[in-house]
């Protein structure tokens, strides 16, 4: 079954290899011709890692490489993982565990995972979350069918009271508009999980995580990937997101998190300054940068340190005004109201349910 291969991801030889490769089929009759790397950082998740591993090793898709990074977890997470793997001997042979010599944070763990995987495609799974049995199969089939670089699926939140209703992926078909909404921040989800990516997006385009970015690392990565990507969506549930782990990175905000958020925004700013030569995304990029100043103001973080880390110089009268307001030239409520009104005018009031 031939399918479109996106420009920029593959060389001529690689295209020929894909075109002549004999199709194989999974047990449900779907295409199964790509090796998928499942990438899992591990730290402090002994309560959840067993459930996660069971869901990963029980996938219907066959050609999977499992890569785990032990970021010096202080508990029994790795012992539990290995115990589960012994019950799945075939999957255990497809698994590798990489250990950091010291705790380096979620951003470095994700980068180690990316650097050490070998699949045609990759997907991120947080070790306190888990997958339905056909998640990888459904995403891989759509990637092959559509020829997209990223496939995005539906997900459900896991709470102490059970599963919430399914959250559909944003169905915006215009990829430029979708990226613009991502850059605006807090309109569509910038989650890394629940998606399947062609590994060539990372390797061909030199997209990597900046050192020390452990908060908003997802935003810094997905916006740069989408600059090069074609995206498809499916309505099937492919991910269960746990809201049970109160110690996870997404449940706390400190000065360290704010610094990381600013570094993430700086990585995005530098990338689009260098690559968006026509300035197509300048307006949504600046809405996102003003939002970073909004987070700084909300958390009473040092504005001078924020300016040093962010390096943002507003362009145009609107953004010079909004940035000045966020930097304290007027009451915060007025600044926030002006910012949200301007952003709503730009986006047309777009609201996407796909937000964590």
N, C-alpha and C positions, 0 to 999 in steps of 0.2 A: 504493500500500500504506500504509494508515494505521498510525501507531504512537503509543504513549503519549509525551507530552512532560511531563517532570517539573515539578511545581509549584515556582515560585520562580525558574526559569531563564529563562522566556520570558513576554512580555506577551501579551495577547489578540491583538493584531495580528500578532505574530510566529507565534503558534500557527496563525492563519488562513493565513498565508503558507506555512508548512510543509505544512498540510493540503491546500492547493490546488496545490502545486508538482507538476509532472509528473515522475514517476519516470523516471530513466534507468538503464541497466544497463551494468556493466563487461563486459569480454570473457569473464569466467567466469560471467556470468549473475547476478551479485550486484547489489544496489542500489548506485547511485552518484549521490547527490544532494546531497552536502555538500562544501564546500571545506575541505580539510585543510591546516593550516599545519605544516610540519616545521621545528622550531627547533633550530639547531645553533650552539653556542659554539665558537670556534676560537682555540686558543692552543697553540703548541709541538707540533703534531701532523703535521709534514711526512712522517713515516714512515707515517702511517695515513690522512690525509685523502683521498688518492686512492681507496683502497678504500671508505671511507665514502661519498664522493660518487657513485662508480659505483653503489653499492647504492641510493642515494636516487633518482638520476635514472633508474634502471632499474625503478622501481616500476610495477606493473600499473595502479594507480589513476591516473586522469587528472587530476582537478581538485586539484592540489597547489600550494601556495605554499611555496617554500623560502626561509627566512630564516636568514642566517648573521651572527654578530657576530664581527668581528675585534677581539679584546681586546688590540690592539697585539702580535700575535704576532711574535717576533723572528726567525722562520725563513721558509721559502718556502711555508708552508701555503696562503696565499691564492693565490699563483701557481699552485700545483698544482690547487687547487680550480677556478680559472678555466680552466685547461687542460682539465680533465675536462668542464666545462660546455660548452666549444666543441664537444665531440663529441656533445652532446645539445642541438642548437639549440632545440628546442621547450621543453625543460626550462630551458635557460638563460634563456629569456624569462619563466619563472615564478620566477626567482631574484632575490633582492636581498641585498647585502652591506652591513652597517652597521659603521662603524669607530668604536671608542671613541678619543677623543683621548689617553687614557692608560690604562694597564692598571688595571682596576677589579675583577678577580676574577670567579669563576664565578657568584656570586650576582647581581651587577650585570649580567653578561652575560645570564643567564637572564631577568632582569627587562626588559632592553632588548628581548629577543626577544618576550616576552609583549606588551609595549607596542606593538610595531611589526608584529604579525601581524594578518591580517584574515580568517582562515578561520572557518568555523562551529565547527570543532574544531581541536585542536592536539595535537602529540606532540613529545616531547623526544628528541633523539638526541645523544649525546656523540660528538665528532669522531674518537675513536679506536675507536669501535664501528661496527657496520654492520647492515643489515637484510636478511632474505630478500625475494625479489621481490614477494610478495603481502602483506607485513606491513600496509601502510596499508589495502589493500583489505579484508583480513579483519577488522581492527579497526573500520573504518568500517561494514562490513556489519552487524556485531554491534551497534554503537551504534544504527544505524537500526532493526534488528529488535527490539531489547530496549527501546529508549527510555531506556537508562541514561545517566548523566552521565559515567561513567568506564568504559572497557572495559580489562581487564587480560589480557595474553596470556602464553604460555610463552616461555622464553628459554634460551639456551645460553651457557656460558662458553667463551671462546677462550683457550687456553693455548699455551705453546710446544710442547706435545705434541699439540695439536689440540683438537677440540671435546669438551666433556664431555657427559654425558647431559642431556636436556632437563629443565628445572626448571619444574614446573607452577605457575601462580598459586595463591595461597591460595584454596580453594573455600568458605570460610566465607560462607554465604548470609545470615546475620543481620548487617545492616550496622552495627547498634549494637555488636555483639560484635566485628566486624572492626575498627571504629574503636577500641574499647577495647584490643584486642591491639596495634594500631599505637601507641597512647599508652604502653603498658607498655614499649615499645622492645625490640629484639632478639628478637622472637618472630615477627613477619611483616615482610616487606621493606617499607621505606618508599621504595624507588626511584621516581624520576620517570619513567624511561625504560620502554619496553615497555608503555605504556598510551596510550590516546587519551582526551582530555578535551574536553568541550564548553567552548568559550571563554567562554560565559556564566557558567560557574562562577566564573571570575576577575572578569569585569567586573561582574556583578550583585551579587556579594558582597564586592567590594573586597579580595580576597585577593591580596597581593603579598609579595615577598621583602623582609625587613628589610635595610637598608644594612649592609654589613660582614659579612654571613653568607655565608661561602664554604665552610663545612664543616657538614654536617647541614642544609643548606638544603633538601634533599629532605624530611627529617622535618618541618621547620617548615611546608612547603607542603602535603604530602599529608594531614597530619592536619587542617588547617583546611579543605581542599577536601572531605574526606570527611564533615565535619560537615554539609555541605549536599547531599551527593551520593547518587545511587543508582548501584550498581556491578554490572557484569556481567563474566564471565570467558569466555575461550575457551582450548582446549587446544592450539591451533596455535602453533608457534614464530614469534614476531614480532620477535625481537631477538637479536643476537649481542653479548655483553658481553665486551670485550677485557680480559684480565688480563695483557697483554703489556707495557703501558706503565708501567714502574716509577716514572716521574716524575709520574704523575697524582695528583690531589688525594687520592684515596682510599688511596694507598699510604704516606702519611707522616702523622705526628701530631706537632705542635709546640705550643708555648704559644699561638701564633696560632690553631691549629686548636681548641684547648680554649676559647679566648675566643669563637670563632665558634660552637662547639657550645653554649656557655652562652647566647649571644644568641639562638640558634635556639630553645632551650628556653624562654627568657623570652618570645619572641614567641608560642609556643604557650600558655604559662601565661596571658599577658595576654588572648589571644583567648578561651580557654575561661572565664576569669573573667568576661569581658564577655558571652559568648554562651550559656554553659551555665547558664542561670538556675536550673534544677532541680537542678544538681549531679550529673547523671546520669553524668558521666565523671570525677568528682572522684577516685575511687579509682585508676583506671588512670593518670590524669594524674599523681598523686603517685608511683606506682611509677616512671613515667618520670623524674620530677624527682629521685628518690632515685638512679636509675641515673646521672643526670648527675653527682651528687655522687660516685658510685662511680668514674666516669671521672676526675674531678678527683683523687680519692685515689690511683687507680692510677698516674696520671702525675705525682704529687708537685707538683701545681699549687697555688698559694696559695689556701687556703680563704677568707681574708678577701676576696680579689679575686673568687673564685667567688660568694660570698654577695652581693657588691655587684652583679655582673652578672646573677645568676640571680633574686635577689629572692624566693626561695622561703621561705614561712613554713608549716611543716608543720601540717596540720589532723588532729586525732585522735591518740589515744595511740600507735597502731601506727606512724604515720609520724613522729611526734616521736621515738620510740625509734629507728627505722631511720635517720633523718637524723642523730641524735646519734651513733649508732654509726659512720656513714660519715664524720662530721666528726672522728673520731679518738678517741672515748671508749672504744674497745676495739681489739684487734688487727684488722687489715683482713680476714684470713681469716674470723674470726668474724662480722664485720659483713656480709661478702659472703654467707656461708652463711645467715645469718638473712634477708637480703633476698631471696635466691633461693628460699628455702623459703616465705616469705610470698607471693611472686609466683606460685609454682607452685600454692599452695593457692587463690589467687584465680582463676587461669586454668584450673585443672583439669589442669595439665600439658600444655596445648596446645603442640604442636610443628608448625611449618609448614616444609616444605622450601624455600619461596620466600624465601631469605635470601641476600644477596650476600656 
